[in-house]
């Protein structure tokens, strides 16, 4: 990071975190209005859900890119660099463009909204939308930050709404029942806009009702489209346009096959909207797709895996993958988590698939003190920070062992910056 303008921009943006999360669309609408509503200049796909949003967004982005379209993508959080959040054709926004857009939007906002304030996510969303306008994207794939109904991204009028799944997470903000959480996520559904979802049972019923109230078609996984695992990283897909057999998906875990089915259904719906994505382009995109921090293999000796599981359902899927694929290895887990997460349930899902738990605390105010988890973890070792956790894992693990880093994207980001120095 050498650009002083970029450093100044990050200082300003992170300074906005003092406002916390302010739910509602008034602030973002005023901010976007001050820069002539860039989100009205491009078509979009809007994605909400508890898990899988980023993976589905990236799969759709890669398929459309392979088909020759100019594709924006907006996701959060980032692991190491702020620029990871905003891409065009899977290339990150430059530091120079972050600095230029931050300065421009600050100036316009100060002129038109002198008494207003903006959260970090409001301003980041404005940067993304203005960048997509300047890059003249054909379509943008936009992930919600939290929830859906009151999320800053919910100003868009998409061509497709996607709710990947619904599970317990962010209950303080979204509600303590699946029905209430599903209602918040279903808030991205717009009148007449088709909805694709992997939600089930109560959550699916909420989504179906919201869609019916808006006159929107619903395509549900297992009912309107489906997949069947046909090998390691292979699936056969039955969709709205027919069947595609033996599709290779270059992301680890059976849950990624479910995510790929949702992305393929999006391609089916897009075909009806005039976006031509041929089967060979679909196969090429999914067989080469990458997404940081999702069962990502970092090193081989010892094997180091980063996974951003940060809620109970994500930890359950991660535990299943580790048990299924690495029975013959000793497994050392580095675990750092936010205090507002269901860390007890997360550890319960992971304890029976690991041998040693190295507990740590990433450097953010939201993080849980590692010592508070000691009684819940298997063969626990308490460390003060992510770097020291990696160093302890290096002392313990041999070349044949597995080191798993998980619990939070904050933990993964710090581990990514330190791993090559420690190992």
Legacy VTK file of the C-alpha trace (Angstrom):
# vtk DataFile Version 3.0
C-alpha trace
ASCII
DATASET POLYDATA
POINTS 423 float
0.000 0.000 0.000
2.078 2.919 -1.306
-0.530 5.416 -2.533
-0.946 8.114 0.180
-4.343 8.998 -1.282
-5.473 5.405 -0.775
-4.186 5.374 2.805
-6.064 8.617 3.486
-9.207 7.107 1.966
-8.998 4.024 4.179
-8.473 6.203 7.229
-11.650 8.115 6.328
-13.671 4.984 5.529
-12.690 3.082 8.661
-13.343 6.249 10.650
-16.982 5.899 9.605
-17.204 2.681 11.612
-17.874 4.867 14.655
-21.433 5.151 13.335
-21.773 1.361 13.491
-24.541 -0.298 11.489
-27.484 1.995 10.833
-30.208 -0.044 9.177
-32.495 1.617 6.657
-32.286 3.081 3.179
-32.580 6.811 3.890
-28.864 7.499 4.356
-27.715 5.436 1.368
-30.459 6.937 -0.820
-29.319 10.482 0.023
-25.684 9.567 -0.563
-26.395 7.944 -3.930
-28.639 10.866 -4.856
-25.702 13.224 -4.376
-23.830 11.341 -7.121
-26.818 11.000 -9.470
-27.889 7.476 -8.510
-25.241 5.332 -10.198
-27.130 2.111 -9.343
-29.774 3.033 -11.903
-27.238 2.836 -14.728
-26.706 -0.953 -14.721
-28.679 -4.157 -14.270
-28.009 -6.262 -11.214
-28.463 -9.577 -9.423
-29.051 -9.183 -5.687
-27.998 -11.946 -3.271
-28.947 -12.438 0.387
-28.612 -15.493 2.632
-26.857 -16.782 5.725
-24.061 -18.665 3.951
-22.828 -19.035 0.395
-23.535 -15.500 -0.843
-19.961 -14.806 -1.911
-19.494 -18.204 -3.533
-22.719 -17.905 -5.543
-21.847 -14.321 -6.515
-18.411 -15.384 -7.724
-19.748 -18.352 -9.703
-22.316 -16.150 -11.460
-19.708 -13.464 -12.094
-17.289 -15.998 -13.615
-19.959 -17.555 -15.849
-21.051 -14.175 -17.199
-17.433 -13.087 -17.670
-16.680 -16.296 -19.605
-19.690 -15.521 -21.821
-18.185 -12.146 -22.736
-20.113 -9.780 -20.475
-18.568 -7.000 -18.386
-19.484 -7.971 -14.825
-19.252 -6.032 -11.584
-19.202 -7.813 -8.228
-19.617 -6.356 -4.753
-19.001 -8.595 -1.720
-17.968 -8.299 1.914
-16.004 -8.587 4.071
-12.480 -8.617 2.666
-9.647 -10.773 3.977
-6.568 -8.590 3.520
-7.202 -5.690 1.153
-10.234 -3.421 0.930
-9.969 -3.698 -2.858
-11.184 -7.332 -2.687
-14.729 -6.056 -2.110
-15.207 -4.486 -5.539
-14.283 -6.208 -8.805
-14.986 -5.918 -12.512
-14.489 -9.144 -14.449
-12.970 -10.579 -11.256
-10.217 -7.918 -11.202
-10.058 -5.847 -8.020
-10.588 -2.109 -8.039
-7.239 -0.297 -7.942
-6.057 1.638 -4.909
-5.936 4.735 -7.105
-9.590 4.346 -8.055
-10.586 3.857 -4.408
-8.835 7.141 -3.584
-10.355 9.022 -6.524
-13.890 7.787 -5.889
-13.702 8.394 -2.146
-12.600 11.986 -2.702
-15.261 12.586 -5.356
-18.126 11.153 -3.303
-17.007 12.959 -0.142
-17.021 16.270 -2.000
-20.462 15.707 -3.545
-21.951 14.461 -0.272
-20.571 17.436 1.671
-22.147 19.797 -0.879
-25.569 18.130 -1.081
-25.906 16.557 2.404
-23.891 18.825 4.715
-25.736 17.652 7.829
-25.860 13.972 6.937
-23.677 11.093 8.062
-22.810 7.809 6.380
-21.779 4.445 7.740
-18.765 2.543 6.447
-21.021 0.195 4.483
-23.110 3.049 3.032
-20.013 4.734 1.658
-18.415 1.514 0.428
-21.636 0.660 -1.410
-21.634 4.084 -3.064
-18.022 3.571 -4.186
-18.915 0.204 -5.714
-21.956 1.485 -7.575
-20.148 4.540 -8.963
-17.227 2.348 -10.031
-19.575 0.008 -11.875
-21.150 2.965 -13.670
-17.774 4.327 -14.746
-16.705 0.868 -15.946
-19.986 0.553 -17.894
-20.694 -2.929 -16.586
-23.369 -4.953 -18.355
-24.558 -6.361 -15.039
-23.433 -6.346 -11.403
-23.703 -9.160 -8.855
-24.346 -7.576 -5.470
-24.173 -9.294 -2.090
-26.012 -7.911 0.925
-23.921 -6.957 3.912
-26.353 -8.046 6.632
-29.932 -9.215 6.317
-31.607 -7.716 3.282
-34.688 -5.582 3.870
-32.798 -2.694 5.491
-29.363 -3.393 4.000
-27.697 -0.531 2.116
-27.602 -2.592 -1.085
-31.402 -2.929 -1.128
-31.764 0.251 -3.181
-31.130 -1.756 -6.357
-33.935 -2.986 -8.627
-32.424 -6.312 -9.725
-33.343 -8.632 -12.565
-32.988 -11.616 -10.184
-33.176 -11.872 -6.391
-31.386 -14.789 -4.713
-31.701 -16.016 -1.115
-29.084 -18.746 -0.788
-30.256 -20.196 2.523
-31.482 -19.135 5.959
-29.924 -20.195 9.276
-29.236 -18.630 12.654
-26.772 -15.718 12.503
-26.883 -12.027 13.505
-29.936 -12.755 15.670
-29.560 -9.476 17.576
-30.131 -7.525 14.367
-32.364 -9.914 12.401
-34.426 -11.704 15.053
-34.294 -14.860 17.117
-36.345 -17.179 14.913
-35.848 -18.588 11.428
-39.154 -17.022 10.406
-38.015 -13.527 11.388
-34.548 -13.952 9.854
-36.106 -15.243 6.629
-38.446 -12.255 6.585
-35.488 -9.865 6.712
-33.656 -11.682 3.924
-36.816 -11.951 1.821
-36.960 -8.158 2.014
-34.774 -7.995 -1.103
-37.635 -9.433 -3.210
-39.046 -6.827 -5.604
-42.294 -6.721 -7.557
-42.234 -9.074 -10.532
-38.571 -9.981 -10.089
-37.898 -13.765 -10.130
-36.510 -15.306 -6.934
-34.055 -18.225 -6.662
-33.514 -19.875 -3.302
-31.888 -22.786 -1.544
-33.948 -22.146 1.616
-36.046 -24.937 3.091
-39.048 -25.537 5.330
-40.126 -22.454 7.354
-37.717 -20.119 5.567
-38.927 -21.275 2.153
-42.548 -20.670 3.151
-41.690 -17.093 4.184
-39.889 -16.494 0.893
-42.746 -17.982 -1.119
-45.289 -15.762 0.647
-43.204 -12.609 0.155
-42.737 -13.499 -3.515
-46.462 -14.141 -3.948
-47.234 -10.751 -2.395
-44.926 -9.190 -4.994
-46.113 -11.246 -7.958
-42.662 -12.814 -8.283
-41.902 -16.335 -9.512
-39.956 -18.568 -7.087
-37.466 -21.248 -8.160
-36.628 -23.457 -5.168
-33.742 -25.914 -4.885
-35.074 -29.454 -4.729
-38.386 -28.520 -6.323
-37.740 -26.505 -9.486
-34.066 -27.308 -9.934
-31.740 -29.856 -8.338
-28.293 -31.407 -8.407
-26.783 -34.822 -7.810
-23.197 -35.374 -6.740
-21.490 -37.541 -9.347
-17.927 -37.551 -8.003
-15.447 -35.452 -6.031
-16.188 -31.876 -7.089
-18.586 -33.159 -9.768
-22.332 -32.732 -10.087
-25.161 -33.254 -12.527
-27.632 -30.387 -12.664
-31.321 -30.526 -13.572
-32.636 -27.078 -14.235
-35.180 -24.905 -15.967
-33.533 -25.344 -19.372
-32.640 -29.029 -19.137
-29.823 -31.114 -17.689
-26.061 -30.605 -17.577
-24.117 -33.718 -16.585
-20.790 -33.983 -14.748
-20.116 -30.314 -14.114
-16.776 -29.792 -12.336
-16.806 -27.234 -9.510
-13.408 -25.937 -8.422
-14.437 -25.136 -4.834
-14.134 -27.722 -2.069
-17.065 -29.080 -0.083
-20.419 -30.591 -0.980
-22.108 -27.341 0.079
-20.416 -25.702 -2.915
-22.329 -28.059 -5.208
-25.521 -26.635 -3.738
-24.181 -23.124 -4.325
-23.278 -24.074 -7.908
-26.832 -25.324 -8.509
-28.183 -21.934 -7.395
-25.713 -20.174 -9.728
-26.748 -22.470 -12.603
-30.405 -21.696 -11.980
-29.480 -18.016 -12.196
-27.931 -18.742 -15.603
-31.199 -20.414 -16.643
-33.236 -17.370 -15.611
-30.734 -14.991 -17.218
-31.142 -16.866 -20.496
-34.798 -15.852 -20.500
-33.717 -12.236 -19.963
-31.441 -12.194 -22.997
-28.115 -13.160 -21.401
-26.647 -16.006 -23.424
-24.329 -18.206 -21.361
-23.463 -21.325 -23.377
-22.817 -24.655 -21.665
-19.136 -24.697 -22.571
-18.704 -21.269 -20.936
-20.526 -22.516 -17.836
-18.252 -25.554 -17.590
-15.130 -23.467 -18.113
-16.137 -20.935 -15.454
-17.103 -23.421 -12.746
-14.104 -25.673 -13.321
-11.714 -22.770 -12.689
-13.612 -20.612 -10.167
-11.669 -19.546 -7.062
-12.865 -17.789 -3.918
-10.536 -16.848 -1.079
-11.090 -18.277 2.366
-13.556 -21.016 1.428
-11.876 -24.360 2.139
-8.815 -22.782 0.563
-5.605 -24.838 0.517
-2.744 -22.512 1.519
0.200 -24.915 1.971
0.897 -28.619 1.543
3.481 -29.544 4.215
1.844 -29.254 6.637
-1.481 -28.922 4.852
-3.014 -25.561 5.823
-6.674 -24.868 5.072
-8.419 -21.521 5.542
-12.199 -21.502 5.845
-14.407 -18.550 6.702
-17.054 -20.508 8.623
-18.333 -17.879 11.071
-21.691 -19.234 12.210
-23.147 -22.540 13.396
-24.334 -23.756 9.985
-21.008 -22.895 8.361
-19.099 -24.741 11.090
-21.332 -27.772 10.614
-20.559 -27.886 6.879
-16.843 -27.412 7.583
-16.850 -30.214 10.157
-18.492 -32.579 7.678
-15.831 -31.797 5.059
-12.909 -32.320 7.452
-14.326 -35.597 8.802
-14.985 -36.887 5.296
-11.670 -35.989 3.688
-8.978 -36.021 6.395
-9.607 -38.990 8.678
-5.955 -40.095 8.460
-4.346 -36.804 9.509
-3.835 -35.245 12.897
-5.749 -31.982 12.846
-4.783 -28.750 14.596
-7.381 -25.977 14.524
-6.739 -22.249 14.966
-10.032 -20.680 16.035
-10.805 -17.001 16.549
-14.382 -15.754 16.603
-16.551 -12.682 17.177
-18.299 -12.540 20.544
-21.756 -12.075 18.962
-21.541 -15.448 17.188
-22.807 -18.847 18.375
-19.274 -19.955 19.200
-20.414 -22.743 21.544
-22.356 -24.422 18.749
-19.498 -23.774 16.323
-16.964 -25.459 18.584
-19.336 -28.350 19.229
-19.541 -28.984 15.470
-15.753 -28.864 15.101
-14.494 -30.563 18.280
-15.084 -34.112 17.085
-13.134 -33.609 13.856
-9.970 -32.003 15.288
-7.306 -33.120 17.749
-6.023 -29.814 19.166
-7.711 -26.411 19.322
-5.496 -23.326 19.377
-7.750 -20.502 20.523
-6.941 -16.937 19.612
-8.340 -13.414 19.412
-8.171 -11.415 16.177
-7.412 -7.728 16.558
-10.885 -6.211 16.482
-13.118 -4.939 19.276
-15.839 -7.432 18.316
-13.575 -10.446 18.933
-14.144 -12.868 21.795
-11.410 -13.313 24.408
-9.811 -16.677 23.613
-9.675 -17.724 27.265
-13.488 -17.687 27.428
-13.592 -20.664 25.059
-11.092 -22.840 26.872
-13.656 -25.061 28.611
-15.531 -25.627 25.326
-12.657 -26.675 23.078
-10.849 -29.957 22.561
-7.291 -30.049 23.984
-7.215 -26.239 24.078
-4.200 -23.958 23.845
-4.864 -20.255 24.439
-2.888 -17.623 22.501
-3.016 -13.841 22.445
-3.193 -13.164 18.707
-3.379 -14.843 15.306
0.356 -14.699 14.599
1.228 -16.427 17.877
-1.468 -19.024 17.156
0.189 -19.790 13.807
3.594 -19.997 15.483
2.216 -22.453 18.053
0.637 -24.538 15.296
3.981 -24.654 13.487
5.629 -26.045 16.626
2.968 -28.742 16.976
2.214 -29.837 13.417
4.329 -32.177 11.335
4.425 -32.365 7.557
1.646 -34.973 7.499
-0.693 -32.983 9.743
-3.492 -30.540 8.905
-3.778 -27.001 10.258
-7.275 -25.551 9.934
-7.777 -21.798 10.400
-11.404 -20.767 10.913
-14.000 -18.931 13.013
-13.990 -15.494 11.398
-12.874 -13.682 8.272
-10.923 -11.369 10.590
-8.910 -14.379 11.779
-8.355 -15.528 8.186
-7.217 -12.092 7.056
-4.622 -11.854 9.819
-3.469 -15.420 9.182
-3.065 -14.743 5.470
-0.786 -11.813 6.190
1.362 -13.807 8.644
1.410 -17.360 7.299
4.356 -17.043 4.914
6.506 -15.380 7.568
5.692 -17.990 10.212
6.068 -21.009 7.915
LINES 1 424
423 0 1 2 3 4 5 6 7 8 9 10 11 12 13 14 15 16 17 18 19 20 21 22 23 24 25 26 27 28 29 30 31 32 33 34 35 36 37 38 39 40 41 42 43 44 45 46 47 48 49 50 51 52 53 54 55 56 57 58 59 60 61 62 63 64 65 66 67 68 69 70 71 72 73 74 75 76 77 78 79 80 81 82 83 84 85 86 87 88 89 90 91 92 93 94 95 96 97 98 99 100 101 102 103 104 105 106 107 108 109 110 111 112 113 114 115 116 117 118 119 120 121 122 123 124 125 126 127 128 129 130 131 132 133 134 135 136 137 138 139 140 141 142 143 144 145 146 147 148 149 150 151 152 153 154 155 156 157 158 159 160 161 162 163 164 165 166 167 168 169 170 171 172 173 174 175 176 177 178 179 180 181 182 183 184 185 186 187 188 189 190 191 192 193 194 195 196 197 198 199 200 201 202 203 204 205 206 207 208 209 210 211 212 213 214 215 216 217 218 219 220 221 222 223 224 225 226 227 228 229 230 231 232 233 234 235 236 237 238 239 240 241 242 243 244 245 246 247 248 249 250 251 252 253 254 255 256 257 258 259 260 261 262 263 264 265 266 267 268 269 270 271 272 273 274 275 276 277 278 279 280 281 282 283 284 285 286 287 288 289 290 291 292 293 294 295 296 297 298 299 300 301 302 303 304 305 306 307 308 309 310 311 312 313 314 315 316 317 318 319 320 321 322 323 324 325 326 327 328 329 330 331 332 333 334 335 336 337 338 339 340 341 342 343 344 345 346 347 348 349 350 351 352 353 354 355 356 357 358 359 360 361 362 363 364 365 366 367 368 369 370 371 372 373 374 375 376 377 378 379 380 381 382 383 384 385 386 387 388 389 390 391 392 393 394 395 396 397 398 399 400 401 402 403 404 405 406 407 408 409 410 411 412 413 414 415 416 417 418 419 420 421 422
